[in-house]
Amino acid sequence: MIPIFSAALSHAGQDFRAAVQRVLDSNWFLLGQELTAFEQEFAASLGVGCCVGVANGTDALELALRAVGVAPGDTVVAAANAGFYGSAAIRAIGAEPLYADVDPVSLTLAPQALETALVAQPKAVIVTHLYGQLADVEALAALCRSAGAALVEDCAQAHGASSGGRRAGSFGDVSCFSFYPTKNLGALGDAGAVATNDPALAERVRSLRQYGWTAKYTVSAPGGRNSRMDEIQAAVLRQKLPGLDAANAARRAIAGRYNAAFRDLPLTLPPSLGEDYAAHLYVVRTPRRDELAGHLCADGVGSAVHYPVPDHRQPAWPGARTCGPLPVTEAACASVLSLPCFPGLPQDDVDRVVAAVRAFFQR
């Protein structure tokens, strides 16, 4: 079976033993030199002033929202097609999500929909760069500024994506990253980060990631938790960071082969192969999604659905608020299918994926 992702193939040729041994030799496992160095190196790669390592990407979203002042009862605008991760962070605070529809091409938060949602005077807006595709973030940022709402970039799938020389994570008031092992920049376990150009915001996140301390055992910030990136994950991420652009180029090359092979098929393909697309996932759309997935499985090709249930339809939260109907969101959740696309995927496997997809539509 061709997997949707393989850490073994993606990490081929990389040896992390020296990085791990460096941590073991230091005898310092949390909030040490490796994390400080990674925070500085990752911030520099984004072109921002500050980075704070945390335990995972969902914590990053929650702590970022708390840092910009989101409190229980506040409204936060988000898209509903991004796997509930942002919604989980909003709900953890006791705030309320307000879902706005997405752009029919990029499947990211639509500026026109956000403009309508801003009438509700939200405290913040989460924009997710879904599948590695940079949203129309400059337009979204301008709308947020005019409305006085904080813009939180969810960059969990967009490490290294860029537009006009600016990286994902450098456009909003604050940005959030996951380093889950399948991400474009992935650790060997859970890890996350919050990035910003605002030193005061970064300091609030540093306090919140360690119980809300402002001094040891002095809890001054409510809403704190134990959310620290460990030194081993930081050391591994430091080793992998210099190869991020090359890995993204490898992803885009596979996506380019797919786009060329599928352009005559009744599929909606990713809209960009440029630097604004980190190719975290290669996602096609078809009303025959489930039938295609079954055919691929029978042919030894893995696939996945990211994501089948829109956030406003999740059974745990009936009656979720939406900014009117969400037709694009609902159509996307019913039709998206991810195909294998990751660094190290053998060319022969790419050919097998192409052949299997084409055979489905030509039978």
N, C-alpha and C positions, 0 to 999 in steps of 0.2 A: 504494500500500500504506500503510495506517495503521500507523505504527511503534509498537513497544512503548515506545520512548522517543525523544524528539527534543531534542537540546541547543538547536537553533535555535529551536524553539517555546518551550521552557522559559525560554530567555534573551531572548526577544523584549522589546525595549524597554530592555534593559540594555546599557550601553556600558562595557567594562572598560579602555578605552584609557588613561584618566586614572590608574587604579590601576597599570597596567603602567608607564606613563611615570614615575610617582612612584618606582618601584623603579629604573628606568633612571637617573633623575636622581640618585638617592642613591649610585649606583655601589657598592651593597652588596647582595649577592645571596643570602647564607645567614646565618642566625642574627643577623638585624638587627632594626631597629625595627618593621617590619611584622609579623614573627613574634611578637615580644614583645607587641605590641598585640593581635594576634589571640588569643594564648594568654590574655591577661587578659580580653578581651571574651567569649570563648567560655566560659571558666570562670565568669564572672559570669552568663551566660545559663543555665548548668546549675545554678547555685547551689552550686558547689564552690569550694574554695580554690585549686586548682592545675591547670594544663593544660600539657602538653608536646607541641609539634608534632613529628611524625615523618614519614617518607617515604611511608607508606601504612598501610592498616588492618591488614594481616597483620603487618607489623612492630610495630604498636601492640600487638597481642595477644601476640606473642612477648616483647617487652620488658616488658610488664606482668606476664606470667607469671614472667619472670626476676626482676623487681623484688620480687614477693611471695615469692620464694624457691624457685620450682620449679626442680628440678635433674634431671640425667639419672637415670632410674629411678623418678622420682616418678610418682604417678597423678594425672590430672586428669580430672574428670567433665565430659562434654559431651553435647549432643544430636547425633544423627547425620543430621539432615535439613537442615543449614544450609550445604551447599556445600563442606565440607572446609576452610574458612578457619581455624577454630579448631583443627582437627586438624593442619593444616600447621604452625601455631605450636607446638603441643605436640610434634610430631615433630621440629621443628627443634632443640628443646632436648635431645632424647633422652629426654623423658618419655613416658609411655604413656597414651593416652586410654582411658577407661572410659565406654562409651556407655550412657546411660539413656533410657528412652522419654519421649515427649512427650505433652502433654495433647491429647485428641482434638478439643477445640474450638479452642484457641489455637495448637496445633502448636508450642508452646514447652515447655521443660523442665518436666516434671510434678513438683510437690513430693513426691508419694507415691513416684515413681520415684527422686528424689534421696535421699529418706530411706533407701531400700534401698541405694542406691549408696554412701552415706556410711559404711556398715559397712566398706568397703575402706580407710577412712582416707586419702582423697585429700588432696593438698597444696592443691589449688585446684579450683574449679568455674567453668566458663564457662557463663553463661546468655546466649543469643542472643535478642534481641527481634526475632523473625523477621517479615519482611514489613512491619515498622513497628509490629507489635502488641506492646505491653508485656507481658512475661511476668508471672506471679504473683511478682514479684521480692521483695516484702516477706516472703512466706512462705519463699521460697528463701533470702533473707538470714538469716532467723532460724534455719533449719536449719544453714546454714554456720557461723554464730556458735556454735551449740551443739556443733558437731563440730570446731571449730578449723580450718576450711578457709577459705581466702581466696575471696571471691566476685569474679569478673571479669565485668563486664557487657560484652557485645559489642553495641554500639549502632550498628553500621555501617548498619543499615536503619531506625533509630528516632530520628533527629535531631528533637528537639522533642516527641516523645511524652511524656505526663505522666500522673500519677495522684496525686490528693490534693494538687495544687499542686507536686509534685516531679517534676523532669524525669528522663527516661531518662539514666543516667549518674551519678546522685546517690545511688544505693541501695547499690552494692557497695563493696568496699574500693578498687577501681580500675575504671575504665571505658575502653573503647576505641572509637574512631571511625574510619571511613573517609570520605574526601572525594572518592572516585572520581567522575568527572563525572556519573554517573547517580544519585548519592545525593540525598536530600532537600536536603542542603547539600553541593553538589558544586563541586570546583575545576575548573580547566581542564586537569588532568592528575592524576597520583597525589599523594595527601597523606593524612595521618592524624594522630591525636592520642590521647594518654593523659591522662585526667583523674582527680583524686583529691582527697580532703580531707587526705591525709597528706603533709606537706611532705618528709619523709624518703623516702617512696616516690617522689615526684615527682623528687627529686634523683637517686635511683638511675636513673630513666628518662633524665634529662638526661645522665648520665654514659654510659649504655649506648647512647644514640643517636649518640654521637660516640666510638666506639672503646673505651669504658670509661675515658675520661680522667677524672681528678680534677684534673689540671693539664695544661697543654699538653704533649703527648708523654709524659705519665705515665699508664700504663695500670694502674689499680688494681682495676677491676671486670671479672671474666671474663665473656665472652659479649657484649661490645660489638660494635657494627657502625657503618657509615656509614649513618645513617637520619635525614636532616634534611629538614624541609619547607622548600622554597625561598621566598624573599621574594615572588616573583610570585604563587605560590599563596596565600600568607597575605594579600596585598593583595586578591586577588579574593574570598577567603572573608570578609574584613572587610566588603567591599561587599555581599555577599549575605546575611550573617547577619541584619541587621535585617528582611529580607523572609521569613525562614524560616516564621514562623507563618502568614503570609498564603498562602504557597505550600502549606503543609500543609493549610490550610483548602480551597484549590482542589482538592487531591487528594481530600480527604474528600468534597467536593461531588460529584465524579465517581463515587466509590465509592458514595455514597448513591443516585445515579441508577441505577447498575447494580443495587444491591440491590433497589430498588423494582421495577425492570423484570424481575428474574430470580426474584423470591420464589416464583413459582408453578411454576418449572422444577425438574427433578430434579438440582439442583446444591447443593453445600454452599458457602455464601457466607461472606465474612469475618464474624466474630462481633460486631464493634464498629465503630461510626462515630464514637465519642467521642474525646476528647483522648488516650486511651491508645493510639490507633491513628494513626500518622503517615502511613498509606496510601502507604508506599514502593512497595509492589506490591499490586495488586488480584488476589487469587488465589482461584480457584474450584476445587472438587474434583468430579470425575466419573470413574466407571470407564471412560467412553468418551472419555477425555482425548485420545488420539492421533487418534481419528476426528474429534473436535471441532476440534482444531488443524488438521487437513487441510482441513476444511470452511471454517474461517476464512481460511486462506491462499488458497484458491481464490476466496474472496469479497473479497480485498484487505485483510484484517485481520491484523495481526501478532499473534503470541502467543509465549510462551516458557515453558519448564519450569524452575522454581526449587524443587527440584533433583531430577533423575531418579535419581541413584545415592546411596543412603545411605552415610555414611562407612565403616561397618563392612563394606560390600560392595565397597569400592574395590579393584581388582585389585592395586595396589601394596602393600597391607597385608593379606594373607590372615591369617585367624585373629585379627582384632582382638577385643579384649575387650568384651563387652557385659554389662550387668546383667540377665541373663535375656533372654527373647525381646523383640523390639521391634515388636510388631504395628502400633501406631499409626504409628510412623515409616515402616515399610515400605509400609503402605497409602497414606500421604500421598505418598511419593515416586512411587508408581505412578499417582496421580490428580490431582496439582496442575497447574494451568494458569494462567499470568498473562496478564491482558488489559491493553491500553493504559490507563494511568492516570498522568498527569503534568500539571503546570501548563502551560497554554498549549494543551492538547489542544482543538481546536475543538468546539463543541457539536454541529455536524453530524457530526463523526467519532464522537463518543460515541453519537449516534443510529444511525450505521451499525454500530457494534460491537453495540449492543443488537439491532438488526434481524437481524444475522448470527447471533448466538447463538440468538435466539428461532426463527429459521428452521430451524436445525439440529434443534431438539427438536420442531418442529411439522410437519416434513416427513413 
